[in-house]
Amino acid sequence: MSTAIESEQTFVDKFPDEARVVRAAFLSSFFALLLGAIFGIIQTLHRTDVARIIPSTDYYTVLTAHGVFMVISFTIFFLVGLFTWALTRSLDRPLLNIKITWTWYGLMATGMTLTGISILAGFVDSIDMSADVLYTFYAPLQAHPLFYAGLTVFIVGTWIAGADWFRTFLAWRREHPDERIPLQTFMVLTTMTMWYIASSAVAASVLLFLLPWSLGFIDQVNPTLTRTLFWFFGHPVVYFWLMPAYMLWYTVLPKIAGGRLFSDPLARVVFVLFVLLSTPVGIHHQYLDPGIAEGFKFISMTNTMFLLLPSLLTAFTVVASVEYGARQRGGTGLLGWLTNLPWRKPEFTGMMLAGLMFAAGGFSGMVNAGMNINYLIHNTLWVPGHFHLTVGTAVALTMMAGTYWIWPQISNKPIYSSQIGLFQVVLWFIGMALMSNAMHAQGLLGVPRRTAEPEYSGFDYPTMFGGFEELNIQIAIGGTLLFVSTILFLGNLVLTMGNPKVSGLAEPLPSPVSGAEDAPQVLDNLRLWVGIALTLVVLAYALPIAAIINRGGLLGPGVGTYPVWLAPLFDALADAAAPLFGAVADLSASVVEVVR
Amino acid sequence: MHIHAYEKLWLALSIVLILALIGTVTYGAVGPGVAMVADSQSTVDAAALDEDERFSEPRVEQVGENEYEAYIVAYQFGFEPSPIVVPANSTVTLHVTSRDVIHGFEVVGTSANTMAVPGEVSEITVETEEPTEYGLVCNEYCGAGHHVMEGKINVVSQSEFESRGGDSE
């Protein structure tokens, strides 16, 4: 509120060291957003055949870069920044040791730089390095070892970040033995719990199979196994992207609307449900995979459908909190209160539009989750249409809108231009409405995703909701608006950084209408939720993974390495390293035999 | 814990929606009999498909009255047989595998869609109707030439199918 008292301190006044980490994380995030946006516009115009400035064979390097920079670097760097702010703010105490904090930030930045180099080297023919494996890196497509090694370092960085927050929480707990866990800290701890469970599988996949295979220590892997381990991680990671947005919707949006969060207990329930249900669902990405029994797919689907519950509850609570805010500002009537909201603030309008698109994304997600109707849209352009509404808007637009609110708190610098901000968030909404809608429609025509040239020589697509060409134009226009919107966001932020520091920007967060005292104690029992979550994961995954290994073996039924040109390179490498690694290889081979 | 009356109502409706979604899929499976790609087929050595009795010769063959089996291999960057010729008004069971990387197998404009995974065999059963031609695309990124990977499924009359010797190769 503009009535903030002069003596009120901002986050950076109180915690200057932590604020520096938050700013560094956000800037890393936005640098990735810039790279992702550049590859995004190249890709949109290429796919729709508006402008093809690269050969189609390089399209997949662009696509890998867009995917990895957007959903790994942009989202996760923003998350670690936001969580550092939220935990420190809500516990009202500094982190235990800022050197550890900078260590994990350094590991994440180093890891992502290595992975980024391995991807971008794919553009340079003279460098014998590439990682054209897309964000999902399905074996037997193989990337340069640097790609996997970088991802590993990055993930280890996030693990240390989680440990940093847990240790700080435990220190707070010793000082406050009888207090409820503050809501934002509760959100940080539950989200990180989910992340540890989820990322363990991709770490196992990379360290046990993909990295040794890319280094030539093992000849082949089981593609279904590594794919299943990827999706063990690949679905909960979408909630890892989403939880920062949820945190902003629950704890910051009601404040901006002029009110307070409707219910603290239900917010806790929602985050607990995500801990429990976000992992035992990954097989819903594999409905069309051979080698996995129908029953396992059905269990995964049932869990997935119940995962709708926390998001449906969120829709209620967020709208109720905003309505409460509007009525506090004098709003009346059944819908009349909508006019009493701060629509001129980009942080408010951005988050509201993001929430609206998330609802649309939720509905297309229900189609994806339906085991049978999924056949119609699996791997068509419908799917990227869906996740550009969810991660591409619900998450990305909320992060941008949230930045307009939080940046002054962590820097004491007012936003350069709220008008540009407002224009930017609305432009994103319009661009995404055009692009995503047309992508969904093309998906229903059968247009595949992940392809440089979706027009084929042997057949034409059927025509409905407008033809293929017309929808291409909508995608190209939408993608261009999104690019412009991103540049406006980044430009506004750069100009903000040039602003002089001022005082009086503090905006404290109010307590909820129904507070933590209304929440049953059991909600704060993290050990219990971890136990149940692990049980559900074992129930959902132990049998499928055992069956996959039993069918194809730990290292797969007779599958090679692609691209083929890599094979001789690795043979040479393996020969050279044989004396050193021979013992290790023998050992691992015998272990494999035993396991088999 | 205090929960607002409207919130309870919303929660109840949400659970009804979730159960209805699960219910429709369950009905689809037991009623109209929508089968999933599953683990019904045994694994195969992707590096030695020419020694496998199912895939050594990609083909379409008759196994009963109006019943046919198709054995299809996806590879960088195409499908065998090419085109895949199947008879009209019949039941065709497609067996799809890959001899290199993971591919997709999507009959454009239909719900005949599956992954093609090296080492595994996807089985889907389709009903053909009148003679027509369908486009076939790989819908999973499979390498630098992914965008040229396409095929054809030609549904031809029973008599034309037989005059071709019953085999599409």
Boltz contact constraints between the chains, C-beta under 6 A:
constraints:
  - contact:
      token1: [A, 56]
      token2: [B, 147]
      max_distance: 6.0
  - contact:
      token1: [A, 57]
      token2: [B, 144]
      max_distance: 6.0
  - contact:
      token1: [A, 134]
      token2: [B, 141]
      max_distance: 6.0
  - contact:
      token1: [A, 138]
      token2: [B, 102]
      max_distance: 6.0
  - contact:
      token1: [A, 140]
      token2: [B, 101]
      max_distance: 6.0
  - contact:
      token1: [A, 141]
      token2: [B, 101]
      max_distance: 6.0
  - contact:
      token1: [A, 223]
      token2: [B, 102]
      max_distance: 6.0
  - contact:
      token1: [A, 223]
      token2: [B, 117]
      max_distance: 6.0
  - contact:
      token1: [A, 223]
      token2: [B, 118]
      max_distance: 6.0
  - contact:
      token1: [A, 224]
      token2: [B, 117]
      max_distance: 6.0
  - contact:
      token1: [A, 265]
      token2: [B, 1]
      max_distance: 6.0
  - contact:
      token1: [A, 288]
      token2: [B, 37]
      max_distance: 6.0
  - contact:
      token1: [A, 288]
      token2: [B, 114]
      max_distance: 6.0
  - contact:
      token1: [A, 288]
      token2: [B, 115]
      max_distance: 6.0
  - contact:
      token1: [A, 289]
      token2: [B, 115]
      max_distance: 6.0
  - contact:
      token1: [A, 290]
      token2: [B, 37]
      max_distance: 6.0
  - contact:
      token1: [A, 290]
      token2: [B, 117]
      max_distance: 6.0
  - contact:
      token1: [A, 290]
      token2: [B, 120]
      max_distance: 6.0
  - contact:
      token1: [A, 290]
      token2: [B, 121]
      max_distance: 6.0
  - contact:
      token1: [A, 290]
      token2: [B, 122]
      max_distance: 6.0
  - contact:
      token1: [A, 291]
      token2: [B, 39]
      max_distance: 6.0
  - contact:
      token1: [A, 291]
      token2: [B, 120]
      max_distance: 6.0
  - contact:
      token1: [A, 293]
      token2: [B, 38]
      max_distance: 6.0
  - contact:
      token1: [A, 293]
      token2: [B, 39]
      max_distance: 6.0
  - contact:
      token1: [A, 294]
      token2: [B, 36]
      max_distance: 6.0
  - contact:
      token1: [A, 294]
      token2: [B, 38]
      max_distance: 6.0
  - contact:
      token1: [A, 297]
      token2: [B, 36]
      max_distance: 6.0
  - contact:
      token1: [A, 302]
      token2: [B, 22]
      max_distance: 6.0
  - contact:
      token1: [A, 305]
      token2: [B, 18]
      max_distance: 6.0
  - contact:
      token1: [A, 305]
      token2: [B, 21]
      max_distance: 6.0
  - contact:
      token1: [A, 305]
      token2: [B, 22]
      max_distance: 6.0
  - contact:
      token1: [A, 306]
      token2: [B, 18]
      max_distance: 6.0
  - contact:
      token1: [A, 308]
      token2: [B, 18]
      max_distance: 6.0
  - contact:
      token1: [A, 309]
      token2: [B, 14]
      max_distance: 6.0
  - contact:
      token1: [A, 312]
      token2: [B, 14]
      max_distance: 6.0
  - contact:
      token1: [A, 316]
      token2: [B, 7]
      max_distance: 6.0
  - contact:
      token1: [A, 316]
      token2: [B, 10]
      max_distance: 6.0
  - contact:
      token1: [A, 370]
      token2: [B, 25]
      max_distance: 6.0
  - contact:
      token1: [A, 371]
      token2: [B, 25]
      max_distance: 6.0
  - contact:
      token1: [A, 372]
      token2: [B, 25]
      max_distance: 6.0
  - contact:
      token1: [A, 372]
      token2: [B, 28]
      max_distance: 6.0
  - contact:
      token1: [A, 372]
      token2: [B, 34]
      max_distance: 6.0
  - contact:
      token1: [A, 375]
      token2: [B, 111]
      max_distance: 6.0
  - contact:
      token1: [A, 375]
      token2: [B, 113]
      max_distance: 6.0
  - contact:
      token1: [A, 376]
      token2: [B, 111]
      max_distance: 6.0
  - contact:
      token1: [A, 378]
      token2: [B, 113]
      max_distance: 6.0
  - contact:
      token1: [A, 379]
      token2: [B, 104]
      max_distance: 6.0
  - contact:
      token1: [A, 379]
      token2: [B, 139]
      max_distance: 6.0
  - contact:
      token1: [A, 379]
      token2: [B, 140]
      max_distance: 6.0
  - contact:
      token1: [A, 446]
      token2: [B, 108]
      max_distance: 6.0
  - contact:
      token1: [A, 446]
      token2: [B, 109]
      max_distance: 6.0
  - contact:
      token1: [A, 448]
      token2: [B, 137]
      max_distance: 6.0
  - contact:
      token1: [A, 448]
      token2: [B, 139]
      max_distance: 6.0
  - contact:
      token1: [A, 450]
      token2: [B, 141]
      max_distance: 6.0
  - contact:
      token1: [A, 451]
      token2: [B, 146]
      max_distance: 6.0
  - contact:
      token1: [A, 451]
      token2: [B, 147]
      max_distance: 6.0
  - contact:
      token1: [A, 452]
      token2: [B, 147]
      max_distance: 6.0
  - contact:
      token1: [A, 453]
      token2: [B, 147]
      max_distance: 6.0
  - contact:
      token1: [A, 456]
      token2: [B, 150]
      max_distance: 6.0
  - contact:
      token1: [A, 458]
      token2: [B, 135]
      max_distance: 6.0
  - contact:
      token1: [A, 458]
      token2: [B, 150]
      max_distance: 6.0
  - contact:
      token1: [A, 458]
      token2: [B, 152]
      max_distance: 6.0
  - contact:
      token1: [A, 459]
      token2: [B, 135]
      max_distance: 6.0
  - contact:
      token1: [A, 462]
      token2: [B, 109]
      max_distance: 6.0
  - contact:
      token1: [A, 514]
      token2: [B, 2]
      max_distance: 6.0
  - contact:
      token1: [A, 518]
      token2: [B, 1]
      max_distance: 6.0
  - contact:
      token1: [A, 518]
      token2: [B, 2]
      max_distance: 6.0
  - contact:
      token1: [A, 520]
      token2: [B, 1]
      max_distance: 6.0
  - contact:
      token1: [A, 551]
      token2: [B, 43]
      max_distance: 6.0
  - contact:
      token1: [A, 552]
      token2: [B, 43]
      max_distance: 6.0
  - contact:
      token1: [A, 552]
      token2: [B, 119]
      max_distance: 6.0
  - contact:
      token1: [A, 556]
      token2: [B, 119]
      max_distance: 6.0
  - contact:
      token1: [A, 557]
      token2: [B, 43]
      max_distance: 6.0
  - contact:
      token1: [A, 557]
      token2: [B, 45]
      max_distance: 6.0
  - contact:
      token1: [A, 557]
      token2: [B, 119]
      max_distance: 6.0
  - contact:
      token1: [A, 558]
      token2: [B, 45]
      max_distance: 6.0
  - contact:
      token1: [A, 558]
      token2: [B, 46]
      max_distance: 6.0
  - contact:
      token1: [A, 558]
      token2: [B, 47]
      max_distance: 6.0
  - contact:
      token1: [A, 559]
      token2: [B, 46]
      max_distance: 6.0
  - contact:
      token1: [A, 559]
      token2: [B, 118]
      max_distance: 6.0
  - contact:
      token1: [A, 559]
      token2: [B, 119]
      max_distance: 6.0
  - contact:
      token1: [A, 562]
      token2: [B, 100]
      max_distance: 6.0
  - contact:
      token1: [A, 562]
      token2: [B, 101]
      max_distance: 6.0
